[in-house]
Amino acid sequence: MLGLTRRDFIRTAACAVLPETYRLLAEPEKGRYTIRDVQSMLISGPRTYTLVRLVANNGVAGIAEAYGSPAIGVKEQILDLKPLLVGKDPLAIDVIYTHLGEGGKSLSGTRTDGSAHSLMRAASGIEMALWDLSGRLLGQPVTTLLGGRFRDRVRVYDHQAPKNMLDKSSCREWAAKVKENKSGFTAHKFGFPHTSQAQDGGRDPGNRVLSTKEIINIGKGYENCREAVGWDHDIMVHCHWEYDLRTSIQIAEAVAPMKPLWLEDPLPVDYSESWKRLVASSRVAICTGENLERRQGFKDFIINQGADILNPDLRNSGGFLETKRIADMADVFGLPLCNHNTGSQLHTWATCQWAGAIRDYMTCETVTGQGGWMDQLLALNGPYIQHGFVHVNDKPGLGVDLDPDTVKAHLAAGENWWG
């Protein structure tokens, strides 16, 4: 690194080439396959889920999930990008993804109405479907194509929370429920209600400050949860970018005795020096990243140590390869990754396959694993979450297919099966 600044080093790391395994497998197949069709459909439940399917000229198809709720326009964006994809080599994933954002030019060089990377949620879903398709065409798991497997299973966590964190009996009820869950979750992320809401009809939405009583009650609430659930389970403290720096520091200090795995998203989304100050002040690990896009969105957090843990959502950050490059950049500075994920069973499964190829990885969020129809979306043999973990697949691509009956029973209004 002699002669390189930190920024130069990160810039070099950010330009990493494709994994060697993928290059060696894909090169002999160059020009053999083309993309024949691009499809998308919406399924609906507690949330909306946007699925994408790419079909090769030999009929083999790859699937993935783009961002769902709020899913305004994502399906339309996927279909609008279809002319840039049909006829292209599906094994040229990096080329396809890179050129989607090249100054408004299509892959053929014709002008489009703007960079497709402004349609990041659509581009991310397409990129992940390309990896599934490539894995199927090459007969290799996505994890292998991304460079190899660091782990055989990936930890997942749920969103279960007590009805009233300030009531010890309610916390004991919650603890008993999560311990009985057949998915075996041992990590739980949840936020805290503002105690002033019951007193004055609600907080001022423009106010980023909490009162002394609210800070004290936050500490008491998480203390009750820790006492109820014990130390064999992890707790994450969930915020939604709503606090100022000083309040964020106070929240971190209030919950620190309960040893939460992290404090998530207390400050506004984009990087500022306040993130760096928060990390330096907090005894709790600071986690952020679900709304950030591409390496460009994460670089300042990495270079300036503006977070302890990065939390990309693959449907926002650019898909598998782009986010692996983010993870490689973060690893240079000793920052681990976890994943935001409010997607369906398909995206939970896909994220865990990606996570298998990441060196320093913690855990993946999921809203599934509660025993409803969403746990039957994929055609799998038996429960897909066991003891709080998802298995890393050894079959080609993502190694799963959708269950047609489950999908058809939950299509959004006006949707057809891969219509």
Steps between C-alpha positions, in 0.01 A plus 500: 500500500811723495417822321124439499256713694212330674267630230727369226502159665123487529464620141721210389308250712172629361608405147544131583454263207253216480572201724754275329280192534223666305733629230652155443160330480329764284776571247467167307123557473530852358249566223314173549197647676284808460219653706170423330250655738463715813192453716365640826200441723372623834378289789315649792469424870589714800738666252535515123775290343648566153637190329716499186583219258756492219469229233793386285476387139515134611199547732697500827379777731637685801287665769549766764311768689514875450375740766140459611309723740496776406519352150379801302630469146761227562330241279456760225866595526606136462292464187624834366856366526412192297623647166844551656516132599342287229764354270784556747726229642361420850846392614632854446351611832753767587486650151121507497474654846774756437363615166150538642632809674729635230373848443163409358634269228355161430725201440465554126616859534163661434379774730247426773304736723767498769734280694339172599688524828247764597267199493714322758226282643423362155867465402579317827224244446613441143862457608409235758286311248801500265706326768234234551477451124878483461527245780241281332672531162842420645380234744642678806354658816500880508722486807766314301478748213546790742832356613423218740322415821611640834221331695244222460215685668400862559339636814167682465306718744136597545294809590306367796456758779316523832163672498618724782872519574435683828285215631713211627221245460457604136874452449489155657210413269706614202806305611299180536350548153829556319661205676214275383524608135571193286747697286724529804589868475754613758523864387223760500488857371239748613456866576339681788176701526526863600361525851377855442248376243262387773533834677466763231347324201825443311843640440578798283617323180760770445654460845819292507543530878371267774418610854694377801207280601486342154870419508464345847199294387690373195769370733240342730318339206806326363608405851165323545547320168851388586388375841216303341685343206837442665847517349462211255305729266624815326305825488537776240371853561308630199462867405383665177741791440294731723741636764768766529857423603470574871178299535659209313792501742256503794304205357822305450602567860155404633503157334871423536467294824275252315780431247290529182662361187460843344313833493354544152436820301457767770631787281378626159589264212789669318854519632601798713767560763229433759514129416873499572446682830225256599723197436780657704263576791295181513565184701250327270587404141337737248334339199370665180469459125162364390421803283848551355573420136815359338857546619459874462237507773710300748850634439487796742365280780786256438786745454396724789392218733149644513352165605613182675277267296369547145145388426429505124180375344601314184187632327625858556878474494548347155458125535756228568827611341470871577425426866779242521735776389359718778570217745857468369552875546361480853719203587812713438390713797376212714129575454263199491177478302147396577193539276179695509228286345126549505455281193325171448631152569671517160703807590584369846632183338691696232655737754622207709658339194683826431602526865662159477766659277575796731800468729393712798124454532262518796130436434209556259165657580179323402126554536441131419542189713175550690320199351271679251457458125816700438700204630355289217590742219801288403487133405716367783499179699423596858553824696754732346597669828633256759645601837504859376710426189446459124703234319740610226398318184726267298272478194540707180408867527295584807390138508130568542185548296171665585204288603245586226192425711611728784594782265179478298293509819664828600538690174430871527187629328532485122814284504556174315751220553811627318282694265 
